[in-house]
Amino acid sequence: MIDPLAGLSTEQSDPRYSEIDRLPTEQVARLMNSADARVPAAVAVAIPEISAAIDAIVARMEKGGRLFYVGAGTSGRLAVLDASECPPTFGTDPELVQGIIAGGVPALTRSVEGAEDDSAAGAAALRAKDVGPLDSVVGVSASGRAPYVLGALGEAAGSGALTVGLSCNQGSPLSGASAHPIEVIVGPEIVTGSTRLKAGTATKLVLNMISTIAMVRLGRTYGNSMIEVSAANSKLADRAARMVGDITGAGLDTAQAALEAADWQVKAAVLMIEHDLGADDARALLEANGDRLEAARRAASGVVGA
């Protein structure tokens, strides 16, 4: 019987690491660091495919679509992590970007054996989310073969959703099932087959790109400021005040007072300070300008056009 995993680059054994159990700690650490340093270059090769996928995702999100990540094991945990960071960073509704992991919530903290092999469960997870033509589904699997992820992508394609496949092997079934295949070839791991290492790092880098650039394209930053930040703790409240001060030139006391009056909405606070507006008028101005700060600032200043 032929082992279907034997030909995968992520499953190969690299002879350079064959004696790591006999090496000093610092030498093993340097080997790992050297291996990890090659991951960004592998991601760079896939940037054209990553960019095309992001543009396609944004086009649907602009029409009201949602973004789903689906993965198993390490890939699933990274998917859920990236999705969960969108609300506090970009002020999104938790439903806008969602992570789905094989085995459900218990699989976030411990292995749920066999969950990744259940393609029917992957399809059912997508059906439960009522995924439709405006939505985008990113399947994440280092091997590119996880049945759970393939089942989910098959369901997504059948519902008319955009499909993206992120893997670390060439010509994988996941790539074949995706309208936008992304393959980041990181090669063998320092511990053979342990794809939580280089493959996991590559996955995190790409998911960072997908969510962050999508939010930038959707106007949820101003320059490189996270103006939709949810001031849910003192650190984020301080960051919001600094942002308002940096944008408007106002002192921190003025910035904080405006934020408090605007229920800690950075964009509204900026308009209140710059144009001597009340919170309700600032929010109305934002709404009239697609909730984009630059457009609202220009409108308030009487500037027409881009």
C-alpha positions as a Python dict, from the first residue, in 0.01 Angstrom:
ca = {
    (1, 'M'): (0, 0, 0),
    (2, 'I'): (135, 344, -97),
    (3, 'D'): (150, 598, 187),
    (4, 'P'): (-38, 906, 56),
    (5, 'L'): (170, 1133, 282),
    (6, 'A'): (509, 998, 177),
    (7, 'G'): (549, 1241, -112),
    (8, 'L'): (458, 1556, 82),
    (9, 'S'): (743, 1799, 143),
    (10, 'T'): (611, 1872, 491),
    (11, 'E'): (646, 1501, 577),
    (12, 'Q'): (1003, 1458, 460),
    (13, 'S'): (1296, 1407, 699),
    (14, 'D'): (1577, 1662, 668),
    (15, 'P'): (1916, 1500, 737),
    (16, 'R'): (2050, 1829, 871),
    (17, 'Y'): (1838, 1777, 1180),
    (18, 'S'): (1882, 1402, 1224),
    (19, 'E'): (2092, 1435, 1540),
    (20, 'I'): (1916, 1719, 1722),
    (21, 'D'): (1860, 1493, 2021),
    (22, 'R'): (2237, 1484, 2073),
    (23, 'L'): (2318, 1851, 2022),
    (24, 'P'): (2358, 2127, 2282),
    (25, 'T'): (2048, 2336, 2345),
    (26, 'E'): (2194, 2652, 2193),
    (27, 'Q'): (2288, 2470, 1872),
    (28, 'V'): (1937, 2330, 1834),
    (29, 'A'): (1795, 2676, 1899),
    (30, 'R'): (2017, 2821, 1626),
    (31, 'L'): (1910, 2547, 1384),
    (32, 'M'): (1545, 2624, 1453),
    (33, 'N'): (1602, 2996, 1416),
    (34, 'S'): (1780, 2943, 1084),
    (35, 'A'): (1497, 2723, 958),
    (36, 'D'): (1233, 2975, 1068),
    (37, 'A'): (1420, 3258, 895),
    (38, 'R'): (1347, 3096, 559),
    (39, 'V'): (970, 3105, 609),
    (40, 'P'): (911, 3472, 509),
    (41, 'A'): (1090, 3409, 179),
    (42, 'A'): (857, 3118, 109),
    (43, 'V'): (558, 3342, 186),
    (44, 'A'): (697, 3610, -46),
    (45, 'V'): (685, 3368, -340),
    (46, 'A'): (309, 3327, -285),
    (47, 'I'): (227, 3699, -250),
    (48, 'P'): (65, 3727, -598),
    (49, 'E'): (-178, 3447, -507),
    (50, 'I'): (-234, 3586, -158),
    (51, 'S'): (-309, 3931, -299),
    (52, 'A'): (-554, 3799, -557),
    (53, 'A'): (-738, 3605, -286),
    (54, 'I'): (-759, 3910, -60),
    (55, 'D'): (-899, 4128, -339),
    (56, 'A'): (-1163, 3866, -414),
    (57, 'I'): (-1254, 3837, -45),
    (58, 'V'): (-1282, 4214, -4),
    (59, 'A'): (-1506, 4243, -309),
    (60, 'R'): (-1756, 4013, -138),
    (61, 'M'): (-1718, 4167, 208),
    (62, 'E'): (-1796, 4509, 61),
    (63, 'K'): (-2133, 4365, -40),
    (64, 'G'): (-2204, 4231, 309),
    (65, 'G'): (-2027, 3896, 295),
    (66, 'R'): (-1849, 3722, 579),
    (67, 'L'): (-1507, 3558, 599),
    (68, 'F'): (-1465, 3208, 737),
    (69, 'Y'): (-1145, 3020, 814),
    (70, 'V'): (-1167, 2642, 844),
    (71, 'G'): (-888, 2421, 974),
    (72, 'A'): (-792, 2122, 1188),
    (73, 'G'): (-528, 2089, 1459),
    (74, 'T'): (-263, 2361, 1450),
    (75, 'S'): (-414, 2511, 1135),
    (76, 'G'): (-754, 2533, 1301),
    (77, 'R'): (-617, 2691, 1616),
    (78, 'L'): (-432, 2954, 1415),
    (79, 'A'): (-748, 3018, 1213),
    (80, 'V'): (-958, 3073, 1524),
    (81, 'L'): (-686, 3294, 1674),
    (82, 'D'): (-672, 3522, 1370),
    (83, 'A'): (-1050, 3552, 1350),
    (84, 'S'): (-1083, 3625, 1723),
    (85, 'E'): (-840, 3917, 1698),
    (86, 'C'): (-1049, 4107, 1444),
    (87, 'P'): (-1315, 4250, 1681),
    (88, 'P'): (-1073, 4408, 1931),
    (89, 'T'): (-830, 4528, 1663),
    (90, 'F'): (-1070, 4646, 1393),
    (91, 'G'): (-1399, 4687, 1577),
    (92, 'T'): (-1575, 4424, 1368),
    (93, 'D'): (-1884, 4230, 1459),
    (94, 'P'): (-1774, 3883, 1580),
    (95, 'E'): (-1982, 3734, 1300),
    (96, 'L'): (-1786, 3908, 1024),
    (97, 'V'): (-1469, 3697, 1050),
    (98, 'Q'): (-1511, 3351, 1201),
    (99, 'G'): (-1278, 3061, 1265),
    (100, 'I'): (-1401, 2702, 1253),
    (101, 'I'): (-1189, 2416, 1390),
    (102, 'A'): (-1242, 2042, 1351),
    (103, 'G'): (-1360, 1908, 1685),
    (104, 'G'): (-1512, 2238, 1793),
    (105, 'V'): (-1418, 2439, 2101),
    (106, 'P'): (-1258, 2145, 2290),
    (107, 'A'): (-1003, 2115, 2007),
    (108, 'L'): (-868, 2461, 2086),
    (109, 'T'): (-687, 2336, 2395),
    (110, 'R'): (-639, 1966, 2333),
    (111, 'S'): (-624, 1726, 2042),
    (112, 'V'): (-956, 1577, 1934),
    (113, 'E'): (-843, 1259, 1764),
    (114, 'G'): (-1000, 1178, 1430),
    (115, 'A'): (-1183, 1510, 1397),
    (116, 'E'): (-978, 1618, 1096),
    (117, 'D'): (-1069, 1298, 910),
    (118, 'D'): (-1444, 1368, 911),
    (119, 'S'): (-1528, 1539, 582),
    (120, 'A'): (-1903, 1522, 653),
    (121, 'A'): (-1850, 1718, 974),
    (122, 'G'): (-1663, 1986, 781),
    (123, 'A'): (-1950, 2021, 537),
    (124, 'A'): (-2202, 2029, 823),
    (125, 'A'): (-2008, 2305, 999),
    (126, 'L'): (-2042, 2525, 690),
    (127, 'R'): (-2411, 2444, 648),
    (128, 'A'): (-2468, 2544, 1011),
    (129, 'K'): (-2327, 2888, 928),
    (130, 'D'): (-2566, 2927, 634),
    (131, 'V'): (-2274, 3015, 407),
    (132, 'G'): (-2384, 3175, 80),
    (133, 'P'): (-2264, 3347, -238),
    (134, 'L'): (-2142, 3665, -67),
    (135, 'D'): (-1925, 3475, 180),
    (136, 'S'): (-1561, 3364, 151),
    (137, 'V'): (-1418, 3045, 298),
    (138, 'V'): (-1045, 2994, 351),
    (139, 'G'): (-952, 2630, 404),
    (140, 'V'): (-628, 2594, 601),
    (141, 'S'): (-431, 2269, 600),
    (142, 'A'): (-52, 2233, 602),
    (143, 'S'): (-70, 1902, 416),
    (144, 'G'): (-350, 2025, 191),
    (145, 'R'): (-528, 1695, 250),
    (146, 'A'): (-733, 1728, 572),
    (147, 'P'): (-1075, 1570, 493),
    (148, 'Y'): (-1258, 1804, 734),
    (149, 'V'): (-1126, 2107, 547),
    (150, 'L'): (-1194, 1954, 206),
    (151, 'G'): (-1550, 1873, 312),
    (152, 'A'): (-1600, 2232, 425),
    (153, 'L'): (-1462, 2374, 101),
    (154, 'G'): (-1679, 2144, -104),
    (155, 'E'): (-1986, 2268, 83),
    (156, 'A'): (-1871, 2628, 39),
    (157, 'A'): (-1825, 2585, -336),
    (158, 'G'): (-2166, 2426, -366),
    (159, 'S'): (-2325, 2724, -191),
    (160, 'G'): (-2156, 2969, -427),
    (161, 'A'): (-1909, 3103, -172),
    (162, 'L'): (-1558, 3210, -269),
    (163, 'T'): (-1307, 2936, -187),
    (164, 'V'): (-943, 2986, -89),
    (165, 'G'): (-703, 2706, 1),
    (166, 'L'): (-392, 2767, 212),
    (167, 'S'): (-144, 2481, 229),
    (168, 'C'): (230, 2412, 243),
    (169, 'N'): (254, 2150, -33),
    (170, 'Q'): (238, 2175, -410),
    (171, 'G'): (-55, 2041, -607),
    (172, 'S'): (-255, 1935, -302),
    (173, 'P'): (-621, 1831, -307),
    (174, 'L'): (-698, 2154, -120),
    (175, 'S'): (-547, 2359, -402),
    (176, 'G'): (-752, 2163, -653),
    (177, 'A'): (-1070, 2235, -458),
    (178, 'S'): (-1007, 2610, -432),
    (179, 'A'): (-1076, 2898, -667),
    (180, 'H'): (-774, 3069, -512),
    (181, 'P'): (-504, 2820, -411),
    (182, 'I'): (-220, 2955, -197),
    (183, 'E'): (80, 2725, -157),
    (184, 'V'): (363, 2828, 76),
    (185, 'I'): (636, 2568, 35),
    (186, 'V'): (840, 2564, 355),
    (187, 'G'): (989, 2216, 313),
    (188, 'P'): (1069, 1958, 583),
    (189, 'E'): (1035, 2047, 949),
    (190, 'I'): (1318, 2028, 1201),
    (191, 'V'): (1111, 1760, 1378),
    (192, 'T'): (988, 1548, 1091),
    (193, 'G'): (620, 1605, 1017),
    (194, 'S'): (566, 1857, 1299),
    (195, 'T'): (383, 2118, 1095),
    (196, 'R'): (319, 2337, 1398),
    (197, 'L'): (672, 2465, 1326),
    (198, 'K'): (760, 2624, 988),
    (199, 'A'): (423, 2545, 834),
    (200, 'G'): (249, 2693, 1137),
    (201, 'T'): (459, 3007, 1114),
    (202, 'A'): (383, 3040, 743),
    (203, 'T'): (12, 2992, 811),
    (204, 'K'): (13, 3265, 1075),
    (205, 'L'): (194, 3506, 842),
    (206, 'V'): (-55, 3450, 560),
    (207, 'L'): (-361, 3474, 784),
    (208, 'N'): (-219, 3799, 924),
    (209, 'M'): (-202, 3930, 567),
    (210, 'I'): (-554, 3819, 476),
    (211, 'S'): (-732, 3970, 776),
    (212, 'T'): (-518, 4283, 810),
    (213, 'I'): (-514, 4383, 443),
    (214, 'A'): (-885, 4307, 408),
    (215, 'M'): (-957, 4542, 698),
    (216, 'V'): (-732, 4811, 551),
    (217, 'R'): (-914, 4782, 217),
    (218, 'L'): (-1248, 4805, 400),
    (219, 'G'): (-1146, 5135, 559),
    (220, 'R'): (-1103, 5003, 911),
    (221, 'T'): (-767, 5176, 951),
    (222, 'Y'): (-663, 5535, 897),
    (223, 'G'): (-311, 5532, 761),
    (224, 'N'): (-163, 5266, 985),
    (225, 'S'): (-377, 5358, 1287),
    (226, 'M'): (-634, 5107, 1412),
    (227, 'I'): (-910, 5365, 1435),
    (228, 'E'): (-1178, 5102, 1492),
    (229, 'V'): (-1003, 4972, 1804),
    (230, 'S'): (-1235, 4858, 2081),
    (231, 'A'): (-1119, 5037, 2397),
    (232, 'A'): (-1195, 4738, 2614),
    (233, 'N'): (-909, 4789, 2860),
    (234, 'S'): (-680, 5065, 2984),
    (235, 'K'): (-407, 4988, 2729),
    (236, 'L'): (-649, 5016, 2438),
    (237, 'A'): (-811, 5328, 2584),
    (238, 'D'): (-468, 5492, 2606),
    (239, 'R'): (-395, 5386, 2248),
    (240, 'A'): (-724, 5538, 2130),
    (241, 'A'): (-643, 5868, 2301),
    (242, 'R'): (-296, 5877, 2147),
    (243, 'M'): (-445, 5811, 1805),
    (244, 'V'): (-693, 6095, 1835),
    (245, 'G'): (-414, 6322, 1953),
    (246, 'D'): (-182, 6220, 1670),
    (247, 'I'): (-449, 6276, 1404),
    (248, 'T'): (-587, 6603, 1535),
    (249, 'G'): (-287, 6753, 1715),
    (250, 'A'): (-496, 6785, 2030),
    (251, 'G'): (-361, 6718, 2378),
    (252, 'L'): (-437, 6388, 2547),
    (253, 'D'): (-687, 6546, 2788),
    (254, 'T'): (-886, 6690, 2498),
    (255, 'A'): (-863, 6362, 2308),
    (256, 'Q'): (-985, 6162, 2607),
    (257, 'A'): (-1274, 6397, 2672),
    (258, 'A'): (-1389, 6370, 2311),
    (259, 'L'): (-1358, 5992, 2320),
    (260, 'E'): (-1567, 5970, 2636),
    (261, 'A'): (-1836, 6187, 2473),
    (262, 'A'): (-1824, 5971, 2160),
    (263, 'D'): (-1850, 5640, 2349),
    (264, 'W'): (-1481, 5579, 2265),
    (265, 'Q'): (-1532, 5590, 1888),
    (266, 'V'): (-1204, 5722, 1752),
    (267, 'K'): (-1338, 5848, 1420),
    (268, 'A'): (-1621, 6041, 1579),
    (269, 'A'): (-1385, 6192, 1835),
    (270, 'V'): (-1153, 6315, 1559),
    (271, 'L'): (-1439, 6492, 1379),
    (272, 'M'): (-1570, 6639, 1704),
    (273, 'I'): (-1234, 6800, 1779),
    (274, 'E'): (-1150, 6914, 1428),
    (275, 'H'): (-1491, 7054, 1339),
    (276, 'D'): (-1643, 7140, 1677),
    (277, 'L'): (-1920, 6884, 1636),
    (278, 'G'): (-2134, 6698, 1884),
    (279, 'A'): (-2109, 6320, 1897),
    (280, 'D'): (-2438, 6265, 1711),
    (281, 'D'): (-2342, 6505, 1432),
    (282, 'A'): (-2000, 6344, 1399),
    (283, 'R'): (-2155, 6000, 1368),
    (284, 'A'): (-2407, 6126, 1112),
    (285, 'L'): (-2123, 6273, 908),
    (286, 'L'): (-1941, 5942, 913),
    (287, 'E'): (-2254, 5755, 809),
    (288, 'A'): (-2307, 5992, 518),
    (289, 'N'): (-1954, 5921, 400),
    (290, 'G'): (-1946, 5544, 408),
    (291, 'D'): (-1807, 5538, 764),
    (292, 'R'): (-1466, 5640, 625),
    (293, 'L'): (-1281, 5901, 825),
    (294, 'E'): (-1091, 6066, 539),
    (295, 'A'): (-1407, 6111, 334),
    (296, 'A'): (-1589, 6256, 635),
    (297, 'R'): (-1300, 6495, 712),
    (298, 'R'): (-1298, 6618, 354),
    (299, 'A'): (-1675, 6662, 351),
    (300, 'A'): (-1665, 6858, 676),
    (301, 'S'): (-1395, 7083, 527),
    (302, 'G'): (-1594, 7138, 209),
    (303, 'V'): (-1341, 6951, -7),
    (304, 'V'): (-1495, 6780, -309),
    (305, 'G'): (-1344, 6474, -477),
    (306, 'A'): (-1052, 6246, -391),
}
